[in-house]
Amino acid sequence: MKTRTLYATLILSTLFWGANFNLGKFVVHATDPLSAAAWRFLLAGLAMAVYMLLAEGVDWQGLRRNLLPLAAMATVGIFGFNVAFFFGLQTTSSVNGSLIMTLNPTITVVLTALVLGEAISWKQMLGLALSFCGVVTVVSGGNPAALLRHFHFATGDALILVGNLCWAAYSVIGKKWVRNLSAIQTTTSTMLIGAAAMIAITLATHGGSMPVPSAQGFGAIAVMALFGTVLAYLWWNNGIRTIGPARTSVFFDLVPIFTMLIAIALGERVSAAQGVGAVLVISGVLFSSGALDAWLNRARATGQPCRTAA
């Protein structure tokens, strides 16, 4: 029963993350991207701060010791990612955005190899190639030849890709330079620093005021902050602690699926190129993460045929 509950929370985490793209698409039409990003992480940072105080208190010594890498993580991974995310959703679809973000585990593998010197296996290289082909299929609308002849990413797709790089850098910076600081302390501090930066930029560009979105827009931002940021993060880390990062990471592949289903429910059309791209990207992630091997090995160990859930 506990395992079922764990899997349910991981599925809900990916549902919330998938919904972030649909909600974000709505939010950028209700307010400007900078204000949306600032409100989202102000709410998320305050909620995480309350949780941190109740769960651990504040590790002031650890925060002071890691101030520079935390500031770098906040600048790149919170400020950079969210500005690119919200501005990108102004001109690309929620489905494209979620599919491009699914490339993140593979990009993280490459950055980890470059920065930390970790070797890349041939399976990870194959996964990278498959995922890249999937993203090219999506951003080219199913016509990669035309993209090669006139190399041009749609602005929104390019911004989501930049955000993807920022989020991968966030993980790598934390792994290389943050020392002896819990995940909750790290996440809360980077959220609050990133929110402060976004609020400062928003105030500077809006004459000293921060626009307040409509009631519907603010509600969507609150859902993104509390469900698609705080709750999803806590559940995801519980999964990593309980069943390990490899088995947990497989659930990330559900993010674009949920985004697509929500988009279809809202009346948006999903193109054949997006469907093919989704298959390629998810296949690449499975190869890169080793999840496919783990699944096959478990099937062989139990002597049962490989089956997918009904």
N, C-alpha and C positions, 0 to 999 in steps of 0.2 A: 504493500500500500504506500509505503514511504517512497519507493522508487517511482511509482506512478505519479505521486504528487510532485516529485522532483522533475520528472519529464514534463508534466503539465506546466510547471512554472517556467521551464526553459522554452517551451512552445509559446507561452504567453509573452515571454521576453521578446522573441522574434516577431510575434504579432504586433507588439507595441512599437518595435523598431521599424517594421514594415509600414505601420500606420503613420509613423513620423513623416514619411515622404508624402503621403496623401494629405496629412494635416498641414505640413509645411507648404505645400502647393496652395492650400487655401489661405494660410496665414500671410503669405507674401502679397496677396491681393487685398488683405484687410489692413495691413500696415507695412511700413518699409522694412527691408531685410535687417538693417542694423538694430532697429527697435525690437524686432521679433527675437533676434539672437540675444539681445541684452535682457529682455524680460524672461526668456526661457531659462537662461542660466542664473539669473538672479533668484528665481523661484527654486530651481533645482539646487543651487548652492546653499540656500537657506535651509531647505529640507534636509540635505545631506549633513549640514552643520548640526542640526538638531539631533539627527540620528547618531552622528559621531560623538556628540557630548553625552548622550545616553549610553552608548555602547562602549566607548573607550576614554572619553575625555579628550583633552588637547595635548598632543606631544609637542610642546613648545621647543624643546631642545632639538628634536628630530626635524621639525619644520625649519628652524634657523640653520641647521647644518646643511639642509638640502634646498635652501632658498633659491639659488641660481638655477639648478635643473628644474625645480618646480615652476619657476617663472618662465623658463623656456618652454616647458610642456604646456603651460597655460596659454602662452602667446601663440604657439604653433597649433596645438591640438584642440584647444577650446576656442580661442578667438579666431584663428585662421580657418579651422574647419567649419565653424558655424557661419562665418561671414560668407565663405565659398558655398556652403550648403544652401543658405537662404537666397543669396543672389543667383545661384545656379538654377534653383527651382522657379525663378521668374521666367526663364526661357527654355526649360526642358521639362519633359513629363516626369511624373512621380515614378513611373515604371523604369524609364531610362536611368534616373538617379539611383534607384535601388539596385539595378543591375550593375552599374558602374561601381557602386560601393561594395558589391560582393567580391570585387577583385582585391579588396583590402588584405585578406590573409596572405595572398600571393605577393603583393607589394611589400608587406611586412617581412616576408621571408627574404626578399631581395635586399631590403634595407638592412636587415639584421646581418646578412652576409657581408655587406659592404662596410658597415660600421663596427660590428662585433667580430667579424672574421669567421663566422660560422659557415661551414661548407654547404653548398646546395647540391642535393642529390639529383640524379637524372629524372626521378619521378617528379620532383619539385619543378624541374625545368619543363617537363612535359605539361605539368599542371599550369605553369605560367603561360606556355604557348597556347593551350586550350582556352584559358581565361582571356588572354589577349585577343584571340580570334573572336571570342564571344562579344567582347566589348566593341571591337571593330565592326562586327555585324550589326550591333545595336546602333552605334553612332552613325554608321553609314546608311542606315535604313535598308540593310540587306544588299547593298551594292558597294562592296569594298573596292572594286576597280575604279569606280567614280571617285572614291575618297583618295585613292592613290594618284589619280590624274589631277585632281584639284584638292590638294591636302588642306582640309579645313574642318576643324571641329566646330560644331555649334557651340556658341558661347556658353550656354548652360551646361552642356556635357563637359566642356573643358573645365569649367569652374568646379563641377562635382569631382572631376578627376584630381584637380588641385587639392580639394578638400580631402580626398582619399589619401593623397600623399601626406597631408598634414596629420591625419589621424594615425597613419602608420609611423610617422616620425614621433608622435606622442608616445607610442608604445616603446619604441627603440630608445628614446631619450631616458625614459623611466627605467628601462632594464639596464642601461649602461651606467647611468650617473646617480640615480636615487639609491641611497643606502640606509638600511635599518629604519624604514618608515613603513607603516602598514598601508595596505591598499585603500582603506577608508580615509586615512589621513591624507594620502596622496591625491585621491580623487576629489575630496572636499576642498582642499586648498587650491588645486588647479581650477576647479569650477568657480570658486570665489574670486581668484585672481583674474581669470578670464572674463567673468561677469563684470568686474570692476573696469577692465580695459574696454569692454564693449559699451558700458554705460558712459565712460569718459568720451569715447569717440562719438557716440550718439548725441551727447550733450553738446559737443563741439560743433557738430554738423547741423544741429537743430536750434541754434541760438540759445543754448543753455537750458532747454527743456527736453524731456523724453516723451515722445508721443505715446498716448495710451490707446491701444486698439479698441475696436468695438467689443461689445460683450461677447459676441460669438468668436471673434478673433482672439480675445484674451482667454476664453474658455479652451480654445484649441491649443494655445501656447501652454496653458496650465496642464492639459492632458499630456502634451509632449514632455513637459518638465517633470511631472510627478510620476507618470506611468512609463513614458518612453525614455526617460533618463534615470531617475532615482530607483524606481522599483525594478526595472529591467536590469539595471547594473547590479543591484543586490542579489537578485535571483541568479543572474549569470555567474557571479562569483561564487555563490553557493554551489552551483553546478560544477565549477572548476575544482572547488575544494572536495566535493563528494565523489565525482566520477572522473576527474582529470580533464586537462585542457583539450586533449585530442578528441575524446568522445563528446565533450561539450561543444567544440567548434563546429561539429557536423550540423548542429541545429541552426547555425547562422545561414545555411543555405535556404532556409525557409523564408528569410526576409523578403526577397523579391517576389516569392510566390504569394505571400500575404499582400504585398503592395499591388500585385496584379489583380488578385481577387477583389480587393477593396476598390481598385480603379474600375473594374468591370461592374461591380455592384453600383458604383456611382455613375455609370453610363459611359465611361471612357472606353475607347476601342484599343485593344492590344494587338499590335501588328504581328505578322508572321516572323519578321526579323527579330522582334523582341522575344518571341517564343524560342526561336532557334538560338539566339544569343544567351537566353537563360539556361538552356541545356548545356551549352559550351562552357559558360562561366562556372556553373555549379559542378560540372564534370572536372574542370580544372582545379577547383578548390578541393574536391575529394581526392584527386591525385596528389596535390601539394601537401595536404594535411596528413596523408597516410590513413585517412579514415576508411577508404575502400579496402586496404589491406587488412586493417583491424577487423572489419566486418567479415571478410572472407575467412580470416584465421579463426574467428569465433565460431563461424559456421562449420569449419573443418573440425575444430576441437570438440564440438558437441555432436558431430556426426549427423547433423541435420542439413537438409537442403537449404540453400539460400532463398529466403523469402522476404518480400517486402510487406509492411503492415497493410492490412486491408483498409 
